[in-house]
Structures are given as C-alpha cells and as structure tokens.
Amino acid sequence: MVIQPHLQDMNDTIVSTKYWHQLDDGRLQCDLCPRHCHLKEGQRGLCYVRQRLDDEVKLVSYGRSSGFCVDPIEKKPLNHFYPGSAVLSFGTAGCNLACKFCQNWDMSKSREMDTLADSASPQQLAQTAKQMDCHSIAYTYNDPVIFLEYAVDVAKACQQQNIKNVAVTAGYIDPEPRVDFFQVMDAANVDLKAFTDDFYYKICGGHLAPVLETIEYIKRETDCWLELTTLLIPGENDSTRELNEMTSWVVDKLGPDVPMHFTAFHPDWKMQDITPTPLSTLTRARKIAIENGVHYAYTGNVHDSNGSSTWCHSCGELLIEREWYALGHWGLNEQGSCEHCGEKLPGHFEATPGSFGARRIPVRVGVSA
C-alpha cells in the first residue's frame, strides 16, 4: 500500500520544541532527556534529531520515518495487550542512549537523514493503521521520546480513529516531557536494560535512576499499560544477584502483575565478541522472577513455548499458548478471566484473540522524500 504524503518539502520536517532553556553562556540546554545537551547554533544533541536552529531547539525529523511495517503485537513485546492483534510499527533515526549492543543500530545510530526516506503526516499514519486493520500503532525501532512532538501528534490522530498507541522505549526522558508523552500512550514496553548504574554508564552512556523513575511514573500516575523487557547479555547483566534485585524491585515498587520479558542477546554492533544468550539463562531469570513474586514472566527471542506462554498464577492452567508470535490454546473467558478458576488476567483483552499470527507486512506510507 502506498499513500501520497501531505509533507511537501524538507521544511515541513523541522518543528519548534518547548523542552529547552538558555544558559548563562548563551548555549541552549535541551530539556527532553537527562543528557541535557548544551548546544551552540547549528549543533545537534546526541540523539541527532534535535538541533539548535535560529536560537531554538528544533526537531528536524518531524514526519519522516526509516520505514513502516505491520507486526504482531507480541513482537513489541506485549503479551497482555490485545493478544493476536496487528500493530503498525515505525521509527525514525537516532537515539538518546549509546548502547553498545543495539540490535537496531542501523537506524538508532544513523547520522544520515537519507535513512528517513519515508514521509507521512500524523493523519496518514492513523488512516493507514485503520486501513490495514491494525488495532494499534507502535513507536519503536529507535526510541520515540526523541521524536516526541511527532509521536504525540500521531497519537492524537490515532485516538480519533480509535487506534491504540504503543510506546517501545528505554524510558530515558525528563519529568515534564514524560507527562506529555505518556498521557497519549495506551501501552508501553520499557526496556529495563540492567539493574546497575555501572552497566547503564559503561554500556549505554546513561544512568539507571531516570529509567526507574519513568517506570514508576507510568505505573503510578498513568493509565498506560506497562510491560518490561530486559535483554540478558552473558557476563554483563545476567547474574543471579542482579536478577534477584531487579525482580524484587519490580514487585515492591510496581506490584506483581507487571509482566517481565527476558530476551536473548545476539552479537551485534560493538558487542560482537560476546556469545548469544543460552536458553538456560532466560529460564533461570524467569524462575527467579516467579520465585520473587512476579506473576507473569516470559522468555523471548528463543523457541520456548512454555516460557513465552501465559499461565494462570492462581491455578497454573494455560491461558494463552504462544509459539514464537503465533497464538495457540486460549484459556480465557469473555471477561478475560481464567476459564478454570475465574482469576482475572491483568491487561487488555477482547472476548476472542486476534488472528494476525506471525506475519510481517512492510508498508510504504508515502514516497521517497
């Protein structure tokens, strides 16, 4: 499917932002995320898409994307948000973290505007999601907080079409923009990369505390459905001690019903000398989480039907069977409760599961810019 874009020229891709202030030395500080980049005229922040122009900090990638694709919602991953439904996914270029293991480095680390070859207005994206029978739209591939103004406008257009909004994010964002961003999101999967500040600083170029603050904010202050994902890297963030601390924090601060996903690392970008994560590590992490009180813990990026399926924490019956991204047995009644014992499954469910399956459908929303 190809739909002609509303954007007509490059000027339409540059918009003013409000998250900045001027310093005493004349530089502008970007206040979008905890990096707080200090910018002279013409300079870009580490994220690459926010730039000082005409004595303002502007978003220079508005309305442009590195590509669009219809995915199963389970790929985000979200296991408790309309299972089996289709989601229109897209991202831009750049990122405000510098993870050495980035699995989407060709987009998130891009410094070429040519990466953003597709253009689409918020209204077009909402219309395309509806035409493709997508239940939701996902802001993903790179972190959507860096293109917040575009994401928020798309989210508002989707709300008018009854399309849900899903953020796939590392949660590295300041308090004021955090409110503006998550108030228009219906679900979020936050990438909790590790549970030590040392890992965040040395491997990601950031800090742990702001991420934990974002996660707590989403859970306590919004109606946004929350799930967490941790990519387990052998020898870096997979120790039993760290997993115990992380999962105990989740239960203590967020409650037992926030799903946790433990996914397998594969060598990429600047960490190609580390071996892939064995299934045994993911299984151990899932076991630790459950022992510490997490009701719904999952393994991902591996073939493990037991670990990727949803089980009733009350009676142990199979509720949602998963083979990769395809659904099998469905053990929920029309009220979203266990058919066996009646225990309510936390999340958002319809009376019957979606049937999109494990397909992946690339979509061209617009033409080359």
Helices and strands as residue ranges (DSSP letters): G 10-13, E 15-16, E 20-22, E 28-30, E 38-39, E 50-53, E 56-59, E 64-65, E 67-72, G 73-75, E 86-91, H 105-108, G 113-115, E 118-119, H 122-131, E 136-139, G 144-147, H 148-160, E 164-169, H 175-182, E 187-191, H 197-199, I 200-204, H 208-221, E 225-232, H 240-254, E 260-264, H 279-291, E 297-300, H 305-308, E 310-311, E 318-323, E 326-330, E 361-363
